[in-house]
């Protein structure tokens, strides 16, 4: 969800924050938790609904593109079959019609890709806002001063090691499901 640069900023900010802990907190143990945001998305009921919604949106666009693709293949085949029997003017006209349809097909494909990316961003941003809210509530309730996203194979892994005791993922999943049934 987050880009590499954002992760570096978060890690640096966290490092500075921990270095500047006030004297009273320095005497106490500073509790830092970890969270796997992707797992929260994958395992919560609302997250599964969001992923299913994105998948259906993408599939609906793919069905349209597949139908357009089949139409283009049929037109291309018909054009090749008719090409030899057509006059030069008729052949140019058919080629021009095919070219226009192909350009429209490409434009639709680009539009659909933009729509899918926009939908993914919207759903991701909305979900991330909710995860942050729930994670901060759980962390505060359990006495943590910071929560770091563990990352996964698809993102930058910030946390190299952590004790399972400081992993808030399960608690956040449960609280998320309670709030966003």
VMD Tcl script that builds the backbone (N, CA, C; Angstrom):
set m [mol new atoms 543]
animate dup $m
set s [atomselect $m all]
$s set {name element resname resid chain x y z} {
  {N N UNK 1 A 0.827 -1.183 0.000}
  {CA C UNK 1 A 0.000 0.000 0.000}
  {C C UNK 1 A 0.879 1.257 0.000}
  {N N UNK 2 A 1.921 1.271 0.840}
  {CA C UNK 2 A 2.777 2.451 0.924}
  {C C UNK 2 A 3.969 2.289 -0.006}
  {N N UNK 3 A 4.479 3.382 -0.475}
  {CA C UNK 3 A 5.648 3.347 -1.337}
  {C C UNK 3 A 6.908 3.328 -0.495}
  {N N UNK 4 A 8.013 2.964 -1.121}
  {CA C UNK 4 A 9.291 2.829 -0.423}
  {C C UNK 4 A 9.707 4.131 0.258}
  {N N UNK 5 A 9.547 5.257 -0.439}
  {CA C UNK 5 A 9.914 6.548 0.133}
  {C C UNK 5 A 9.112 6.874 1.372}
  {N N UNK 6 A 7.830 6.547 1.339}
  {CA C UNK 6 A 6.969 6.788 2.499}
  {C C UNK 6 A 7.444 5.948 3.672}
  {N N UNK 7 A 7.819 4.709 3.395}
  {CA C UNK 7 A 8.309 3.830 4.464}
  {C C UNK 7 A 9.567 4.403 5.103}
  {N N UNK 8 A 10.450 4.917 4.289}
  {CA C UNK 8 A 11.684 5.483 4.831}
  {C C UNK 8 A 11.386 6.697 5.700}
  {N N UNK 9 A 10.446 7.518 5.275}
  {CA C UNK 9 A 10.059 8.680 6.075}
  {C C UNK 9 A 9.453 8.236 7.393}
  {N N UNK 10 A 8.563 7.237 7.333}
  {CA C UNK 10 A 7.928 6.722 8.553}
  {C C UNK 10 A 8.988 6.157 9.495}
  {N N UNK 11 A 9.899 5.358 8.964}
  {CA C UNK 11 A 10.941 4.761 9.801}
  {C C UNK 11 A 11.831 5.842 10.414}
  {N N UNK 12 A 12.189 6.853 9.607}
  {CA C UNK 12 A 13.023 7.939 10.121}
  {C C UNK 12 A 12.309 8.745 11.181}
  {N N UNK 13 A 11.055 9.040 10.941}
  {CA C UNK 13 A 10.263 9.789 11.922}
  {C C UNK 13 A 10.139 9.017 13.221}
  {N N UNK 14 A 9.889 7.729 13.095}
  {CA C UNK 14 A 9.777 6.890 14.285}
  {C C UNK 14 A 11.102 6.884 15.048}
  {N N UNK 15 A 12.195 6.782 14.325}
  {CA C UNK 15 A 13.502 6.807 14.969}
  {C C UNK 15 A 13.734 8.103 15.728}
  {N N UNK 16 A 13.404 9.226 15.082}
  {CA C UNK 16 A 13.543 10.528 15.752}
  {C C UNK 16 A 12.622 10.632 16.961}
  {N N UNK 17 A 11.405 10.133 16.798}
  {CA C UNK 17 A 10.443 10.188 17.895}
  {C C UNK 17 A 10.971 9.395 19.094}
  {N N UNK 18 A 11.506 8.236 18.831}
  {CA C UNK 18 A 12.013 7.408 19.919}
  {C C UNK 18 A 13.259 8.020 20.561}
  {N N UNK 19 A 14.053 8.728 19.764}
  {CA C UNK 19 A 15.244 9.377 20.310}
  {C C UNK 19 A 14.878 10.571 21.187}
  {N N UNK 20 A 13.747 11.206 20.923}
  {CA C UNK 20 A 13.359 12.405 21.633}
  {C C UNK 20 A 12.335 12.139 22.732}
  {N N UNK 21 A 12.251 10.918 23.166}
  {CA C UNK 21 A 11.290 10.570 24.218}
  {C C UNK 21 A 11.641 11.373 25.470}
  {N N UNK 22 A 10.621 11.930 26.121}
  {CA C UNK 22 A 10.858 12.763 27.298}
  {C C UNK 22 A 11.470 11.947 28.435}
  {N N UNK 23 A 11.995 12.614 29.430}
  {CA C UNK 23 A 12.652 11.958 30.560}
  {C C UNK 23 A 11.743 10.987 31.283}
  {N N UNK 24 A 10.495 11.327 31.450}
  {CA C UNK 24 A 9.589 10.430 32.180}
  {C C UNK 24 A 9.320 9.168 31.380}
  {N N UNK 25 A 9.202 9.278 30.070}
  {CA C UNK 25 A 8.995 8.078 29.254}
  {C C UNK 25 A 10.283 7.281 29.134}
  {N N UNK 26 A 11.414 7.966 29.131}
  {CA C UNK 26 A 12.685 7.259 28.994}
  {C C UNK 26 A 12.899 6.325 30.173}
  {N N UNK 27 A 12.413 6.707 31.348}
  {CA C UNK 27 A 12.544 5.850 32.518}
  {C C UNK 27 A 11.634 4.634 32.405}
  {N N UNK 28 A 10.490 4.798 31.758}
  {CA C UNK 28 A 9.567 3.686 31.538}
  {C C UNK 28 A 9.978 2.933 30.273}
  {N N UNK 29 A 9.479 1.730 30.154}
  {CA C UNK 29 A 9.716 0.968 28.938}
  {C C UNK 29 A 8.869 1.559 27.815}
  {N N UNK 30 A 9.483 1.790 26.680}
  {CA C UNK 30 A 8.771 2.310 25.518}
  {C C UNK 30 A 8.227 1.103 24.758}
  {N N UNK 31 A 6.914 1.055 24.627}
  {CA C UNK 31 A 6.285 -0.080 23.959}
  {C C UNK 31 A 5.983 0.275 22.505}
  {N N UNK 32 A 6.533 -0.520 21.603}
  {CA C UNK 32 A 6.309 -0.356 20.177}
  {C C UNK 32 A 5.693 -1.645 19.660}
  {N N UNK 33 A 4.637 -1.528 18.884}
  {CA C UNK 33 A 3.944 -2.691 18.337}
  {C C UNK 33 A 4.160 -2.769 16.834}
  {N N UNK 34 A 3.835 -3.925 16.277}
  {CA C UNK 34 A 3.877 -4.101 14.830}
  {C C UNK 34 A 2.491 -4.512 14.350}
  {N N UNK 35 A 2.249 -4.277 13.063}
  {CA C UNK 35 A 0.962 -4.569 12.460}
  {C C UNK 35 A 1.176 -4.945 11.003}
  {N N UNK 36 A 0.446 -5.918 10.536}
  {CA C UNK 36 A 0.469 -6.286 9.121}
  {C C UNK 36 A -0.816 -5.773 8.489}
  {N N UNK 37 A -0.750 -4.583 7.878}
  {CA C UNK 37 A -1.940 -3.954 7.311}
  {C C UNK 37 A -2.563 -4.801 6.204}
  {N N UNK 38 A -1.722 -5.440 5.415}
  {CA C UNK 38 A -2.255 -6.268 4.332}
  {C C UNK 38 A -3.047 -7.442 4.897}
  {N N UNK 39 A -2.568 -8.019 5.994}
  {CA C UNK 39 A -3.293 -9.119 6.612}
  {C C UNK 39 A -4.629 -8.632 7.171}
  {N N UNK 40 A -4.660 -7.416 7.698}
  {CA C UNK 40 A -5.918 -6.852 8.191}
  {C C UNK 40 A -6.899 -6.742 7.021}
  {N N UNK 41 A -6.439 -6.263 5.899}
  {CA C UNK 41 A -7.286 -6.158 4.715}
  {C C UNK 41 A -7.782 -7.536 4.278}
  {N N UNK 42 A -6.886 -8.498 4.252}
  {CA C UNK 42 A -7.226 -9.845 3.774}
  {C C UNK 42 A -8.142 -10.610 4.715}
  {N N UNK 43 A -8.053 -10.351 6.016}
  {CA C UNK 43 A -8.749 -11.194 6.990}
  {C C UNK 43 A -10.012 -10.602 7.593}
  {N N UNK 44 A -10.234 -9.302 7.421}
  {CA C UNK 44 A -11.453 -8.718 7.995}
  {C C UNK 44 A -12.611 -8.881 7.020}
  {N N UNK 45 A -13.805 -8.898 7.574}
  {CA C UNK 45 A -15.000 -9.044 6.732}
  {C C UNK 45 A -15.127 -7.864 5.773}
  {N N UNK 46 A -14.928 -6.656 6.281}
  {CA C UNK 46 A -15.022 -5.465 5.435}
  {C C UNK 46 A -13.905 -5.461 4.386}
  {N N UNK 47 A -12.732 -5.935 4.763}
  {CA C UNK 47 A -11.618 -6.014 3.820}
  {C C UNK 47 A -11.908 -6.990 2.697}
  {N N UNK 48 A -12.463 -8.131 3.060}
  {CA C UNK 48 A -12.826 -9.119 2.031}
  {C C UNK 48 A -13.887 -8.557 1.096}
  {N N UNK 49 A -14.858 -7.834 1.662}
  {CA C UNK 49 A -15.887 -7.210 0.812}
  {C C UNK 49 A -15.250 -6.185 -0.133}
  {N N UNK 50 A -14.318 -5.404 0.386}
  {CA C UNK 50 A -13.650 -4.396 -0.442}
  {C C UNK 50 A -12.861 -5.066 -1.568}
  {N N UNK 51 A -12.138 -6.134 -1.232}
  {CA C UNK 51 A -11.366 -6.849 -2.256}
  {C C UNK 51 A -12.289 -7.493 -3.287}
  {N N UNK 52 A -13.398 -8.061 -2.829}
  {CA C UNK 52 A -14.369 -8.661 -3.757}
  {C C UNK 52 A -14.972 -7.605 -4.674}
  {N N UNK 53 A -15.257 -6.438 -4.111}
  {CA C UNK 53 A -15.807 -5.339 -4.900}
  {C C UNK 53 A -14.814 -4.913 -5.990}
  {N N UNK 54 A -13.557 -4.792 -5.620}
  {CA C UNK 54 A -12.525 -4.442 -6.603}
  {C C UNK 54 A -12.400 -5.517 -7.671}
  {N N UNK 55 A -12.442 -6.754 -7.245}
  {CA C UNK 55 A -12.312 -7.871 -8.188}
  {C C UNK 55 A -13.478 -7.865 -9.177}
  {N N UNK 56 A -14.691 -7.659 -8.685}
  {CA C UNK 56 A -15.865 -7.621 -9.565}
  {C C UNK 56 A -15.781 -6.428 -10.517}
  {N N UNK 57 A -15.335 -5.289 -10.024}
  {CA C UNK 57 A -15.175 -4.104 -10.863}
  {C C UNK 57 A -14.184 -4.392 -11.991}
  {N N UNK 58 A -13.044 -4.979 -11.622}
  {CA C UNK 58 A -12.013 -5.319 -12.604}
  {C C UNK 58 A -12.545 -6.360 -13.599}
  {N N UNK 59 A -13.255 -7.372 -13.100}
  {CA C UNK 59 A -13.788 -8.421 -13.976}
  {C C UNK 59 A -14.831 -7.879 -14.948}
  {N N UNK 60 A -15.670 -6.947 -14.482}
  {CA C UNK 60 A -16.679 -6.375 -15.389}
  {C C UNK 60 A -16.002 -5.631 -16.533}
  {N N UNK 61 A -14.944 -4.915 -16.208}
  {CA C UNK 61 A -14.196 -4.206 -17.257}
  {C C UNK 61 A -13.497 -5.198 -18.187}
  {N N UNK 62 A -12.987 -6.268 -17.607}
  {CA C UNK 62 A -12.286 -7.268 -18.409}
  {C C UNK 62 A -13.246 -7.964 -19.374}
  {N N UNK 63 A -14.487 -8.222 -18.937}
  {CA C UNK 63 A -15.468 -8.850 -19.829}
  {C C UNK 63 A -15.756 -7.957 -21.040}
  {N N UNK 64 A -15.870 -6.663 -20.802}
  {CA C UNK 64 A -16.121 -5.722 -21.905}
  {C C UNK 64 A -14.932 -5.707 -22.858}
  {N N UNK 65 A -13.732 -5.642 -22.296}
  {CA C UNK 65 A -12.525 -5.619 -23.130}
  {C C UNK 65 A -12.388 -6.923 -23.917}
  {N N UNK 66 A -12.698 -8.042 -23.295}
  {CA C UNK 66 A -12.622 -9.334 -23.995}
  {C C UNK 66 A -13.600 -9.373 -25.168}
  {N N UNK 67 A -14.811 -8.850 -24.967}
  {CA C UNK 67 A -15.796 -8.800 -26.055}
  {C C UNK 67 A -15.292 -7.887 -27.175}
  {N N UNK 68 A -14.731 -6.750 -26.797}
  {CA C UNK 68 A -14.168 -5.834 -27.798}
  {C C UNK 68 A -13.016 -6.497 -28.543}
  {N N UNK 69 A -12.205 -7.228 -27.822}
  {CA C UNK 69 A -11.065 -7.921 -28.416}
  {C C UNK 69 A -11.535 -8.941 -29.455}
  {N N UNK 70 A -12.560 -9.704 -29.105}
  {CA C UNK 70 A -13.111 -10.687 -30.045}
  {C C UNK 70 A -13.684 -9.990 -31.281}
  {N N UNK 71 A -14.369 -8.879 -31.070}
  {CA C UNK 71 A -14.918 -8.122 -32.198}
  {C C UNK 71 A -13.797 -7.639 -33.113}
  {N N UNK 72 A -12.712 -7.142 -32.523}
  {CA C UNK 72 A -11.587 -6.654 -33.331}
  {C C UNK 72 A -10.949 -7.791 -34.129}
  {N N UNK 73 A -10.807 -8.941 -33.503}
  {CA C UNK 73 A -10.243 -10.092 -34.222}
  {C C UNK 73 A -11.136 -10.491 -35.391}
  {N N UNK 74 A -12.460 -10.479 -35.159}
  {CA C UNK 74 A -13.401 -10.808 -36.233}
  {C C UNK 74 A -13.334 -9.809 -37.369}
  {N N UNK 75 A -13.261 -8.534 -37.044}
  {CA C UNK 75 A -13.162 -7.503 -38.072}
  {C C UNK 75 A -11.868 -7.636 -38.869}
  {N N UNK 76 A -10.778 -7.910 -38.164}
  {CA C UNK 76 A -9.490 -8.060 -38.843}
  {C C UNK 76 A -9.512 -9.256 -39.786}
  {N N UNK 77 A -10.088 -10.351 -39.328}
  {CA C UNK 77 A -10.181 -11.557 -40.158}
  {C C UNK 77 A -11.054 -11.299 -41.383}
  {N N UNK 78 A -12.203 -10.650 -41.183}
  {CA C UNK 78 A -13.093 -10.340 -42.302}
  {C C UNK 78 A -12.410 -9.410 -43.297}
  {N N UNK 79 A -11.680 -8.445 -42.798}
  {CA C UNK 79 A -10.975 -7.514 -43.674}
  {C C UNK 79 A -9.949 -8.248 -44.530}
  {N N UNK 80 A -9.204 -9.147 -43.938}
  {CA C UNK 80 A -8.193 -9.905 -44.690}
  {C C UNK 80 A -8.834 -10.811 -45.736}
  {N N UNK 81 A -9.971 -11.417 -45.355}
  {CA C UNK 81 A -10.652 -12.310 -46.291}
  {C C UNK 81 A -11.244 -11.540 -47.468}
  {N N UNK 82 A -11.742 -10.336 -47.226}
  {CA C UNK 82 A -12.394 -9.539 -48.266}
  {C C UNK 82 A -11.420 -8.683 -49.056}
  {N N UNK 83 A -10.228 -8.507 -48.535}
  {CA C UNK 83 A -9.281 -7.565 -49.100}
  {C C UNK 83 A -9.031 -7.774 -50.598}
  {N N UNK 84 A -8.848 -8.997 -51.015}
  {CA C UNK 84 A -8.495 -9.253 -52.413}
  {C C UNK 84 A -9.657 -8.961 -53.363}
  {N N UNK 85 A -10.888 -9.097 -52.919}
  {CA C UNK 85 A -12.050 -8.882 -53.791}
  {C C UNK 85 A -12.555 -7.458 -53.800}
  {N N UNK 86 A -11.945 -6.573 -53.030}
  {CA C UNK 86 A -12.424 -5.195 -52.935}
  {C C UNK 86 A -11.662 -4.273 -53.876}
  {N N UNK 87 A -12.338 -3.225 -54.303}
  {CA C UNK 87 A -11.643 -2.194 -55.084}
  {C C UNK 87 A -10.703 -1.453 -54.132}
  {N N UNK 88 A -9.803 -0.710 -54.700}
  {CA C UNK 88 A -8.832 0.041 -53.886}
  {C C UNK 88 A -9.544 0.995 -52.932}
  {N N UNK 89 A -10.551 1.695 -53.418}
  {CA C UNK 89 A -11.291 2.651 -52.585}
  {C C UNK 89 A -12.046 1.934 -51.469}
  {N N UNK 90 A -12.682 0.826 -51.782}
  {CA C UNK 90 A -13.434 0.065 -50.777}
  {C C UNK 90 A -12.471 -0.521 -49.733}
  {N N UNK 91 A -11.323 -0.991 -50.189}
  {CA C UNK 91 A -10.324 -1.555 -49.274}
  {C C UNK 91 A -9.813 -0.480 -48.309}
  {N N UNK 92 A -9.520 0.708 -48.826}
  {CA C UNK 92 A -9.065 1.816 -47.969}
  {C C UNK 92 A -10.150 2.208 -46.967}
  {N N UNK 93 A -11.388 2.224 -47.430}
  {CA C UNK 93 A -12.499 2.574 -46.549}
  {C C UNK 93 A -12.624 1.555 -45.408}
  {N N UNK 94 A -12.539 0.272 -45.736}
  {CA C UNK 94 A -12.619 -0.781 -44.716}
  {C C UNK 94 A -11.434 -0.686 -43.742}
  {N N UNK 95 A -10.249 -0.425 -44.280}
  {CA C UNK 95 A -9.072 -0.282 -43.422}
  {C C UNK 95 A -9.228 0.919 -42.494}
  {N N UNK 96 A -9.790 2.003 -43.014}
  {CA C UNK 96 A -10.005 3.203 -42.200}
  {C C UNK 96 A -11.025 2.919 -41.101}
  {N N UNK 97 A -12.097 2.184 -41.417}
  {CA C UNK 97 A -13.084 1.805 -40.407}
  {C C UNK 97 A -12.435 0.943 -39.318}
  {N N UNK 98 A -11.597 0.002 -39.740}
  {CA C UNK 98 A -10.912 -0.869 -38.780}
  {C C UNK 98 A -9.972 -0.039 -37.898}
  {N N UNK 99 A -9.240 0.872 -38.500}
  {CA C UNK 99 A -8.300 1.716 -37.750}
  {C C UNK 99 A -9.046 2.538 -36.697}
  {N N UNK 100 A -10.170 3.116 -37.052}
  {CA C UNK 100 A -10.957 3.912 -36.109}
  {C C UNK 100 A -11.482 3.048 -34.964}
  {N N UNK 101 A -11.970 1.859 -35.297}
  {CA C UNK 101 A -12.461 0.956 -34.252}
  {C C UNK 101 A -11.322 0.534 -33.333}
  {N N UNK 102 A -10.154 0.288 -33.926}
  {CA C UNK 102 A -9.001 -0.115 -33.129}
  {C C UNK 102 A -8.561 1.010 -32.195}
  {N N UNK 103 A -8.567 2.243 -32.669}
  {CA C UNK 103 A -8.225 3.388 -31.826}
  {C C UNK 103 A -9.229 3.542 -30.694}
  {N N UNK 104 A -10.513 3.349 -31.001}
  {CA C UNK 104 A -11.551 3.428 -29.962}
  {C C UNK 104 A -11.347 2.319 -28.930}
  {N N UNK 105 A -10.987 1.145 -29.401}
  {CA C UNK 105 A -10.704 0.008 -28.514}
  {C C UNK 105 A -9.536 0.336 -27.577}
  {N N UNK 106 A -8.469 0.872 -28.124}
  {CA C UNK 106 A -7.308 1.235 -27.307}
  {C C UNK 106 A -7.647 2.324 -26.300}
  {N N UNK 107 A -8.438 3.293 -26.708}
  {CA C UNK 107 A -8.831 4.369 -25.791}
  {C C UNK 107 A -9.677 3.800 -24.659}
  {N N UNK 108 A -10.591 2.894 -24.980}
  {CA C UNK 108 A -11.424 2.280 -23.948}
  {C C UNK 108 A -10.564 1.474 -22.980}
  {N N UNK 109 A -9.596 0.768 -23.507}
  {CA C UNK 109 A -8.689 -0.021 -22.667}
  {C C UNK 109 A -7.928 0.883 -21.698}
  {N N UNK 110 A -7.436 2.003 -22.187}
  {CA C UNK 110 A -6.729 2.955 -21.329}
  {C C UNK 110 A -7.666 3.554 -20.284}
  {N N UNK 111 A -8.886 3.894 -20.703}
  {CA C UNK 111 A -9.870 4.443 -19.758}
  {C C UNK 111 A -10.179 3.434 -18.654}
  {N N UNK 112 A -10.384 2.185 -19.025}
  {CA C UNK 112 A -10.686 1.153 -18.041}
  {C C UNK 112 A -9.529 0.948 -17.078}
  {N N UNK 113 A -8.315 0.976 -17.594}
  {CA C UNK 113 A -7.146 0.835 -16.718}
  {C C UNK 113 A -7.071 1.990 -15.725}
  {N N UNK 114 A -7.350 3.209 -16.190}
  {CA C UNK 114 A -7.368 4.374 -15.294}
  {C C UNK 114 A -8.474 4.229 -14.244}
  {N N UNK 115 A -9.654 3.771 -14.687}
  {CA C UNK 115 A -10.767 3.583 -13.757}
  {C C UNK 115 A -10.412 2.563 -12.676}
  {N N UNK 116 A -9.793 1.478 -13.083}
  {CA C UNK 116 A -9.412 0.427 -12.133}
  {C C UNK 116 A -8.384 0.961 -11.142}
  {N N UNK 117 A -7.387 1.678 -11.636}
  {CA C UNK 117 A -6.373 2.248 -10.751}
  {C C UNK 117 A -6.996 3.253 -9.783}
  {N N UNK 118 A -7.918 4.067 -10.274}
  {CA C UNK 118 A -8.583 5.051 -9.425}
  {C C UNK 118 A -9.410 4.356 -8.356}
  {N N UNK 119 A -10.130 3.322 -8.742}
  {CA C UNK 119 A -10.961 2.576 -7.790}
  {C C UNK 119 A -10.074 1.920 -6.726}
  {N N UNK 120 A -8.953 1.329 -7.144}
  {CA C UNK 120 A -8.030 0.726 -6.183}
  {C C UNK 120 A -7.500 1.765 -5.208}
  {N N UNK 121 A -7.168 2.935 -5.705}
  {CA C UNK 121 A -6.660 4.005 -4.843}
  {C C UNK 121 A -7.725 4.447 -3.852}
  {N N UNK 122 A -8.948 4.651 -4.339}
  {CA C UNK 122 A -10.034 5.096 -3.464}
  {C C UNK 122 A -10.300 4.078 -2.355}
  {N N UNK 123 A -10.430 2.815 -2.740}
  {CA C UNK 123 A -10.708 1.767 -1.756}
  {C C UNK 123 A -9.531 1.632 -0.789}
  {N N UNK 124 A -8.317 1.659 -1.321}
  {CA C UNK 124 A -7.129 1.546 -0.478}
  {C C UNK 124 A -7.002 2.689 0.505}
  {N N UNK 125 A -7.230 3.913 0.034}
  {CA C UNK 125 A -7.141 5.075 0.916}
  {C C UNK 125 A -8.201 5.027 2.017}
  {N N UNK 126 A -9.430 4.673 1.635}
  {CA C UNK 126 A -10.503 4.581 2.620}
  {C C UNK 126 A -10.198 3.502 3.661}
  {N N UNK 127 A -9.743 2.375 3.188}
  {CA C UNK 127 A -9.455 1.270 4.094}
  {C C UNK 127 A -8.277 1.601 5.006}
  {N N UNK 128 A -7.238 2.211 4.445}
  {CA C UNK 128 A -6.066 2.578 5.232}
  {C C UNK 128 A -6.434 3.552 6.349}
  {N N UNK 129 A -7.317 4.489 6.065}
  {CA C UNK 129 A -7.779 5.429 7.082}
  {C C UNK 129 A -8.442 4.686 8.235}
  {N N UNK 130 A -9.287 3.724 7.903}
  {CA C UNK 130 A -9.975 2.941 8.931}
  {C C UNK 130 A -8.992 2.080 9.725}
  {N N UNK 131 A -8.024 1.472 9.046}
  {CA C UNK 131 A -7.032 0.634 9.735}
  {C C UNK 131 A -6.216 1.482 10.699}
  {N N UNK 132 A -5.810 2.668 10.258}
  {CA C UNK 132 A -5.032 3.554 11.133}
  {C C UNK 132 A -5.824 3.919 12.382}
  {N N UNK 133 A -7.094 4.238 12.201}
  {CA C UNK 133 A -7.945 4.610 13.325}
  {C C UNK 133 A -8.072 3.450 14.323}
  {N N UNK 134 A -8.390 2.280 13.821}
  {CA C UNK 134 A -8.551 1.107 14.694}
  {C C UNK 134 A -7.213 0.754 15.343}
  {N N UNK 135 A -6.137 0.760 14.577}
  {CA C UNK 135 A -4.822 0.395 15.117}
  {C C UNK 135 A -4.395 1.369 16.216}
  {N N UNK 136 A -4.629 2.660 16.012}
  {CA C UNK 136 A -4.232 3.618 17.052}
  {C C UNK 136 A -5.087 3.446 18.306}
  {N N UNK 137 A -6.362 3.128 18.154}
  {CA C UNK 137 A -7.212 2.885 19.329}
  {C C UNK 137 A -6.754 1.647 20.100}
  {N N UNK 138 A -6.466 0.579 19.375}
  {CA C UNK 138 A -5.992 -0.659 20.023}
  {C C UNK 138 A -4.643 -0.408 20.696}
  {N N UNK 139 A -3.741 0.290 20.002}
  {CA C UNK 139 A -2.414 0.564 20.551}
  {C C UNK 139 A -2.505 1.417 21.818}
  {N N UNK 140 A -3.320 2.431 21.792}
  {CA C UNK 140 A -3.482 3.282 22.982}
  {C C UNK 140 A -4.069 2.485 24.143}
  {N N UNK 141 A -5.060 1.673 23.845}
  {CA C UNK 141 A -5.697 0.865 24.886}
  {C C UNK 141 A -4.694 -0.109 25.524}
  {N N UNK 142 A -3.758 -0.597 24.715}
  {CA C UNK 142 A -2.785 -1.566 25.213}
  {C C UNK 142 A -1.466 -0.927 25.642}
  {N N UNK 143 A -1.374 0.400 25.581}
  {CA C UNK 143 A -0.216 1.108 26.112}
  {C C UNK 143 A 0.983 1.230 25.182}
  {N N UNK 144 A 0.777 1.137 23.894}
  {CA C UNK 144 A 1.877 1.285 22.941}
  {C C UNK 144 A 2.012 2.745 22.538}
  {N N UNK 145 A 3.253 3.183 22.308}
  {CA C UNK 145 A 3.492 4.566 21.892}
  {C C UNK 145 A 3.640 4.677 20.379}
  {N N UNK 146 A 3.863 3.552 19.709}
  {CA C UNK 146 A 4.020 3.563 18.251}
  {C C UNK 146 A 3.644 2.200 17.691}
  {N N UNK 147 A 3.179 2.215 16.436}
  {CA C UNK 147 A 2.865 0.980 15.704}
  {C C UNK 147 A 3.553 1.076 14.351}
  {N N UNK 148 A 4.296 0.037 14.017}
  {CA C UNK 148 A 5.025 -0.012 12.753}
  {C C UNK 148 A 4.416 -1.110 11.895}
  {N N UNK 149 A 4.180 -0.795 10.624}
  {CA C UNK 149 A 3.682 -1.809 9.704}
  {C C UNK 149 A 4.833 -2.760 9.382}
  {N N UNK 150 A 4.579 -4.057 9.561}
  {CA C UNK 150 A 5.608 -5.062 9.300}
  {C C UNK 150 A 5.995 -5.115 7.839}
  {N N UNK 151 A 5.056 -4.773 6.959}
  {CA C UNK 151 A 5.310 -4.916 5.531}
  {C C UNK 151 A 5.147 -6.370 5.140}
  {N N UNK 152 A 5.322 -6.650 3.875}
  {CA C UNK 152 A 5.247 -8.020 3.378}
  {C C UNK 152 A 6.147 -8.141 2.160}
  {N N UNK 153 A 6.056 -9.278 1.493}
  {CA C UNK 153 A 6.952 -9.513 0.353}
  {C C UNK 153 A 6.714 -8.506 -0.787}
  {N N UNK 154 A 5.504 -7.985 -0.899}
  {CA C UNK 154 A 5.177 -7.047 -1.973}
  {C C UNK 154 A 5.593 -5.614 -1.639}
  {N N UNK 155 A 5.843 -5.334 -0.369}
  {CA C UNK 155 A 6.229 -3.986 0.043}
  {C C UNK 155 A 7.589 -4.045 0.721}
  {N N UNK 156 A 8.059 -2.917 1.152}
  {CA C UNK 156 A 9.313 -2.842 1.885}
  {C C UNK 156 A 9.107 -3.404 3.286}
  {N N UNK 157 A 9.938 -4.343 3.673}
  {CA C UNK 157 A 9.851 -4.898 5.028}
  {C C UNK 157 A 10.679 -4.022 5.954}
  {N N UNK 158 A 9.997 -3.298 6.826}
  {CA C UNK 158 A 10.669 -2.409 7.758}
  {C C UNK 158 A 11.119 -3.194 8.981}
  {N N UNK 159 A 10.293 -4.112 9.435}
  {CA C UNK 159 A 10.575 -4.870 10.648}
  {C C UNK 159 A 11.286 -6.163 10.269}
  {N N UNK 160 A 12.487 -6.328 10.786}
  {CA C UNK 160 A 13.259 -7.535 10.512}
  {C C UNK 160 A 12.911 -8.620 11.521}
  {N N UNK 161 A 12.738 -8.223 12.758}
  {CA C UNK 161 A 12.373 -9.167 13.814}
  {C C UNK 161 A 11.437 -8.473 14.788}
  {N N UNK 162 A 10.515 -9.271 15.324}
  {CA C UNK 162 A 9.661 -8.790 16.411}
  {C C UNK 162 A 9.171 -9.990 17.194}
  {N N UNK 163 A 8.925 -9.765 18.436}
  {CA C UNK 163 A 8.339 -10.807 19.267}
  {C C UNK 163 A 6.849 -10.872 18.947}
  {N N UNK 164 A 6.284 -12.056 18.862}
  {CA C UNK 164 A 4.842 -12.166 18.593}
  {C C UNK 164 A 3.980 -11.409 19.610}
  {N N UNK 165 A 4.519 -11.150 20.773}
  {CA C UNK 165 A 3.770 -10.449 21.820}
  {C C UNK 165 A 3.400 -9.030 21.380}
  {N N UNK 166 A 4.231 -8.387 20.557}
  {CA C UNK 166 A 3.981 -7.000 20.167}
  {C C UNK 166 A 3.220 -6.887 18.841}
  {N N UNK 167 A 2.782 -8.006 18.289}
  {CA C UNK 167 A 2.034 -7.989 17.028}
  {C C UNK 167 A 0.555 -7.729 17.313}
  {N N UNK 168 A 0.072 -6.580 16.862}
  {CA C UNK 168 A -1.317 -6.187 17.102}
  {C C UNK 168 A -2.268 -6.625 15.989}
  {N N UNK 169 A -1.783 -7.345 15.005}
  {CA C UNK 169 A -2.605 -7.678 13.840}
  {C C UNK 169 A -3.912 -8.353 14.227}
  {N N UNK 170 A -3.852 -9.396 15.043}
  {CA C UNK 170 A -5.074 -10.120 15.427}
  {C C UNK 170 A -6.037 -9.218 16.195}
  {N N UNK 171 A -5.511 -8.420 17.101}
  {CA C UNK 171 A -6.367 -7.505 17.867}
  {C C UNK 171 A -7.033 -6.486 16.957}
  {N N UNK 172 A -6.295 -5.990 15.995}
  {CA C UNK 172 A -6.843 -5.006 15.063}
  {C C UNK 172 A -7.886 -5.665 14.157}
  {N N UNK 173 A -7.644 -6.888 13.716}
  {CA C UNK 173 A -8.621 -7.602 12.888}
  {C C UNK 173 A -9.933 -7.752 13.661}
  {N N UNK 174 A -9.849 -8.180 14.921}
  {CA C UNK 174 A -11.052 -8.375 15.741}
  {C C UNK 174 A -11.788 -7.053 15.966}
  {N N UNK 175 A -11.050 -6.015 16.304}
  {CA C UNK 175 A -11.671 -4.705 16.549}
  {C C UNK 175 A -12.253 -4.133 15.244}
  {N N UNK 176 A -11.568 -4.326 14.157}
  {CA C UNK 176 A -12.041 -3.840 12.858}
  {C C UNK 176 A -13.363 -4.517 12.512}
  {N N UNK 177 A -13.414 -5.836 12.678}
  {CA C UNK 177 A -14.642 -6.568 12.381}
  {C C UNK 177 A -15.781 -6.129 13.301}
  {N N UNK 178 A -15.452 -5.821 14.541}
  {CA C UNK 178 A -16.480 -5.366 15.474}
  {C C UNK 178 A -17.056 -4.017 15.031}
  {N N UNK 179 A -16.181 -3.117 14.566}
  {CA C UNK 179 A -16.629 -1.775 14.183}
  {C C UNK 179 A -17.267 -1.711 12.795}
  {N N UNK 180 A -16.698 -2.440 11.869}
  {CA C UNK 180 A -17.121 -2.310 10.464}
  {C C UNK 180 A -17.696 -3.631 9.940}
  {N N UNK 181 A -18.733 -4.092 10.587}
  {CA C UNK 181 A -19.369 -5.346 10.192}
  {C C UNK 181 A -19.773 -5.282 8.770}
}
mol reanalyze $m
mol bondsrecalc $m
mol representation Tube
mol addrep $m
